[in-house]
Amino acid sequence: MTQTPPALRLSRITKRFGSLVANDDISLELASGEVLALLGENGAGKSTLVSILFGHYVADEGDIEVAGQPLPAGDPKAALAAGIGMVHQHFALADNLTVLDNVMLGTEPLWQLFSRRRAARAKLVETAQRFGLSVNPDARVATLSVGERQRVEILKALYRGARILILDEPTAVLTPQESESLFATLAQLVAQGLSIIFISHKLDEVLRVSHRVAVLRAGKLVATRATRETGKAELAALMVGREVSLPQRERRPRGDAMLRLQGVRAMQGGVAALDGLDLDVHAGEIVGIAGVSGNGQLALAQLLCGTLAADEGSVRLKDEAMPAQARTWLARGVARIPEDRHAVGIVGDLPVWENAVSERLHTPAFSRWGVVRRKAARAFTRQLVERFDVRLSGIDANTRVLSGGNMQKLILGRALSVAGDGVTPTLIVANQPTWGLDIGAVAYVHRCLLDAAAAGAAVLLISEDLDELFAIADRIAVMFKGHLGAPRATEDWTLADIGLAMAGTAAGTQAEVPHAA
Amino acid sequence: MMELLATLADMLGSSAFWIATLRVATPLILGTLGVLICERAGVLNLGIEGIMVAGAFTGWLAVYQGADLWTGVLVAMATGAACGLLHAVLTVWLTVSQHVAGLGLTMFATSLSYFAYRVSFPKVTTPPTIEPFAPLQALDAVPWIGPVLASQTALTLLAIALVPLVGWIIQRTPAGLALRMVGENPAAAEGQGLNVVAVRTAAIVAGSAQMGLAGAFLTLSAFNAFFFNMINGRGWICVALVVFASWRPGKALLGALLFAAFDAAQLRLQQAGGGALPYQLYLMLPYLLSILALIVMARRAAYPQALMKPYRKGER
């Protein structure tokens, strides 16, 4: 009896990091011409599994077969030779080299005296045409857009004759339109007999592109379903392991303008990171800033924390001009939730209680004669930990041991009490507040922001996650290359419009909207 | 003022000035290429100062013991390569701080060379000498630059020839591409099936061999003996010149020649100026001008992105 073996077979893979079991006895098969979605929360073990597959990690137990042949463990070279190609979430490209350089690397013996660049280039162009992926082989990677870089990553694998392509959260950095074109590419690859493993935590796109879904939770494979026979609700329940109710926004009265930016321009690294920004944020509303990362969002957040000075224009809070001085912003009751909690939000090697009071350490509440009032600080921290349900072993523990969700709750608690205990902040600047959190923690953060707005805070929510913006923002504006389009009510946006604006191709990015009747 | 300009014009027209410039530039060219190779692979090698001392000493010692000059050159390069291997073990295999390992290597190699010299020649007061490389008289026939070339030795020509060679290897061969890739994004290189540790080790060993050669030029060509403090900061100049050159071999040659020209010029200005100014001011001149040139040239330099970042497999 002859039966073609599956393109890929993982048998009983187990991987432990210390006491953490990242992959627990996982077995999977992948047929040729199939798109298998690997679905799971952050930390469910998706990335670990594909890292084992690609030879970055060695599994503690279990083995891998590619087209019936065993694959040696821990050897990326063997994985490449077996036809496995990987497209990392954070692209594995050298920015200072050309596309051709990046693609060619490792395809020629190192001791060869000449690079056969002309032949390689012809092959690259031919491969690109066959799969409908256009790129300029001589462009420096640094000059390419995110979507183009991803194409280079895919081409890199195809150039080497990959038969199995692994895509790790491929849409995380793309605009909706770029995602569409990626899905079209994937369909073409599958039509030519390639197999694809598509890693994601977004239900809609998983349902959209895959033939089969494997759901991982806490390192275990909890279910495999044919995509046709499942739905969003079932997958969500499988992924999280419990029911989650997502908060919804409700109509609230809008108050006075709290934050008012007029013609703000700021240079960063020689380019205008903010270029002529006009924006009002009123008390009681959540204004969402959409955009692909790197279009000035960070500069905007920094401007509103007092760590970046505007070169032109006016920045006013409650009708008072604001200086570029972080302490003043804090003193006026501006709460901030920074983009990267590990790098900017907290100091990992300091205990929880010191992080909890760090923004108000200089106020009389927590220091006297230059000496920290430890008792008051610790009491405050205990209260905060309880109110915001931060799970930890103790307030003296190093903050870095907290999980992402708990760390974010700590930051949230600190931010919301910036104006004093129980006083609503004037303005909340939240930059990617739910990045990397699981659904439960996301719901909690959203709940807090909605409550704060209902209590009269002006909230500026900067996010790359459009679902998040549509769920809780009252108005949305799109940022592109330092420009901010005119905000529109959330109901007035469609996904297609916002995608075009994020790519900078719509009139909607400019404040000039032709006079309508 | 007119006098000074006249002096300058005289100087630029004299072959003696250009002869001196090329001679001063040679160890800088070799050392800068060595540093450049290491840094393009992502590893800072501050061991250069010590490696140059060790190369100068072992190359000279081999010749003093009866080996011929080219064997001395090979010995110096092997010494450099060995020091480079030590640096690679520390920085690439054990991933310790590249600054600390490099400075440690400089102190170690310098002290060891001085110690070995003292042990070998406990009683001498004047340094023992060898017969160094002879100038290439035959090149006098070359039109225009003949007189300048004829006063140089084979090592200078070798250094100049190495510039396009290194440039070609880095830009045009698979090995050069691998070298640039591990210096830009080692994780990506690993993902493409390259052995990052092996490529970086090879780069450091090759670069350090050139640093050893740079040192040997001083004892086998520029002078005929080994003495203490003869490297005198030339290694550090090379580290700065690589930044000046934006990690490109051609610009490295230019930078080395520029610095050497300043150095040759200051000697002549010192003589022309009489005792009007303290001579230390003239000595400062090339360094001052180098710092200025560095400020102008290096502001837009694109660093190899993974420079000074140790690569540990399986970490993000």
Boltz contact constraints between the chains, C-beta under 6 A:
constraints:
  - contact:
      token1: [A, 56]
      token2: [B, 314]
      max_distance: 6.0
  - contact:
      token1: [A, 57]
      token2: [B, 314]
      max_distance: 6.0
  - contact:
      token1: [A, 76]
      token2: [B, 191]
      max_distance: 6.0
  - contact:
      token1: [A, 76]
      token2: [B, 193]
      max_distance: 6.0
  - contact:
      token1: [A, 77]
      token2: [B, 193]
      max_distance: 6.0
  - contact:
      token1: [A, 80]
      token2: [B, 193]
      max_distance: 6.0
  - contact:
      token1: [A, 92]
      token2: [B, 187]
      max_distance: 6.0
  - contact:
      token1: [A, 92]
      token2: [B, 188]
      max_distance: 6.0
  - contact:
      token1: [A, 92]
      token2: [B, 191]
      max_distance: 6.0
  - contact:
      token1: [A, 93]
      token2: [B, 188]
      max_distance: 6.0
  - contact:
      token1: [A, 94]
      token2: [B, 181]
      max_distance: 6.0
  - contact:
      token1: [A, 94]
      token2: [B, 184]
      max_distance: 6.0
  - contact:
      token1: [A, 94]
      token2: [B, 185]
      max_distance: 6.0
  - contact:
      token1: [A, 96]
      token2: [B, 184]
      max_distance: 6.0
  - contact:
      token1: [A, 96]
      token2: [B, 302]
      max_distance: 6.0
  - contact:
      token1: [A, 101]
      token2: [B, 177]
      max_distance: 6.0
  - contact:
      token1: [A, 105]
      token2: [B, 177]
      max_distance: 6.0
  - contact:
      token1: [A, 105]
      token2: [B, 181]
      max_distance: 6.0
  - contact:
      token1: [A, 105]
      token2: [B, 192]
      max_distance: 6.0
  - contact:
      token1: [A, 106]
      token2: [B, 192]
      max_distance: 6.0
  - contact:
      token1: [A, 106]
      token2: [B, 193]
      max_distance: 6.0
  - contact:
      token1: [A, 106]
      token2: [B, 194]
      max_distance: 6.0
  - contact:
      token1: [A, 108]
      token2: [B, 174]
      max_distance: 6.0
  - contact:
      token1: [A, 110]
      token2: [B, 174]
      max_distance: 6.0
  - contact:
      token1: [A, 110]
      token2: [B, 175]
      max_distance: 6.0
  - contact:
      token1: [A, 110]
      token2: [B, 178]
      max_distance: 6.0
  - contact:
      token1: [A, 112]
      token2: [B, 174]
      max_distance: 6.0
  - contact:
      token1: [A, 115]
      token2: [B, 172]
      max_distance: 6.0
  - contact:
      token1: [A, 115]
      token2: [B, 173]
      max_distance: 6.0
  - contact:
      token1: [A, 115]
      token2: [B, 174]
      max_distance: 6.0
